[in-house]
Amino acid sequence: MTTTVAPQALLMLNSPYVRASAKAFAERLRPLAERSLAEAVNAGYERAIGRPPTDAEREAAVAFLRQQAGDGLPEALADFCQTLFALNEFFYVQ
């Protein structure tokens, strides 16, 4: 049985360390994202949780990145990476 408690989720959203880690991870994905957002999403999932995204996950992530990119691609990628870090799959090996 796995559980996620509120403080765990809040830590992933509010921790300066987690945000800095997300920005560093985003910088590794940035060259891919500049060519193809889908390619960056695929690489992010593979590197963070060890599996490719489903088609639905990829489509949602690409749409999210496009929407967030108004604030700049680096920030949008950092938001995406921070979201990956908050997934239960990031914490629990299946």
C-alpha angles and dihedrals in degrees: 000000000000128000137184117210124205096250090054092053092044091050090056091050101042109028115114088209092055091047092049090049091049091051091050091049090047091055089058090053096043098089089053093046091053088060100035132353090207090055091051091049091050092050092046093054093044094050098040103040105009100245138081118258119257115249090258092049091049093049092048093047093049090049089049092050092049091050094046094044089084084080090050132283096261092056092044091052091048089053090050092048092048088053090053090052090054095055116110087231089064089060103034126052113217 
